[in-house]
């Protein structure tokens, strides 16, 4: 008999299907958050110190893997780091990785002592909001962000009013949950384990939609706990519901909640949690026979893959998503096609990108985003325009700047995340073209917006910008350091006030 983990031969009288070293490592994983601690003295080893001095994190990864007996395989390490197995191989044997966002995340996962690193690892941004977790359904409305969390000064909201609007939305939703009769009926049905009637099913859907609406302006960490509790409530209703049509409606609501929670986990740099939630959303969508929900979960997942430099896999997911909404759900169709254009452009496939954009705009002619599904309310003309700007920028299209300026002029004060993404896309385009001064001006506008709202897509673009800048020690080097410092600086980007976007 062989060990199911490492394949070594087990003794005849050995109990279990895993050798003792593997069993010990698995136990260590369970007690240490999934990644086992390295043997004592590991960080003092000469070869480890040499890799740290060389600033080659790939070599550190390989030394970490091989510090155990038996060695951790690359597939297991890939799961810990949130990357593909082939990427682990490239990290270990190729050029030293330089993406500071990934380095910081990997260093946190492997618990590398801060004093040994050549970069700063910021505190994790996945802490619960002030006040602790929500305890009851009646009180579990999405919680709002404090002035400190949103970046507003002590005197009130920023110019443009987006923080004031955000707080008013949060208070309105919280008030409805605390005193509104529908929310009390929902809480009562859950506590008493009563099957929902038609009115209560409508309340569940309305509440799910409110979370999607709030996500457009509020940072993920301020509402994820409440969203998770809402999903738990829907699951409890499912357990006492036997009417098939009602079960399908609840399954769709539960799947929508999981898909949104997965997106928020991605926003908070928790790739494994995001992937797990997307899988659960897909299972619920399949059980409910809900093709558009399947497309939604796959579309969200495609962003995670793209952030891991797995654009070809993202394209495959988007192809599957497109199949599930062919001939239906035009707003979701347009979103999927816009994403296909963006990823095709990332791969340099101009023909495919342009055809996908044409499909997106055609589908959008028939879309009613605020009436289609919970998640489509966000997909207004500005979001479709943002995908077009991203695709055009990656292709170096001559109309990129004109399209972007027109789009920025049409945004409302509350479209902060869209504004950050569009400006970051323009900054990335300028960096790729070697226009360092323009890239710097745009990055200085995008950076405070992206950091304050925790807009993961805009933050990803800015990290790409640092890699795309020319490798010199002049203005490009200064800009690279400035952007990296802002991204890792805990919300205090070093930019002048005159360059900030209001």
Secondary structure, DSSP 8 states (H G I E B T S, - for coil): -B-TTT--B--TT--SSS-HHHHHHHHHHHHTTTS----TTGGG-HHHHHHHHHT-HHHHHHHHHTTSSS---HHHHHHHHTS-HHHHHHHHHSS----HHHHHHHHHHHT--GGG-SS-----S----TT-S--SGGG-S-----HHHHT--TTS--TTSHHHHHHHHHHHHHHHHHH-HHHHHHHHHHHHT----HHHHHHHHHHHHHHHHHHTTS-GGGTHHHHHHHHHHHHHHHHT---HHHHHHHHHHHHHHHHHHHHHHHHTT-HHHHHHHHHHHHHHHHHHT-HHHHHHHHHHHHHHHHHTT-HHHHHHHHHHHHHHTTTS-HHHHHHHHHHHHHHHHHTT-HHHHHHHHHHHHHHHTT--HHHH-GGGGG--HHHHHHHHHHHHHHHT-TTHHHHHHHHHHH--TT-HHHHHHHHHHHHHHHHHTT-HHHHHHHHHHHHHHHHHHT-HHHHHHHHHHHHHS-S-SSHHHHHHHHHHHHHHTTS-----GGGS--
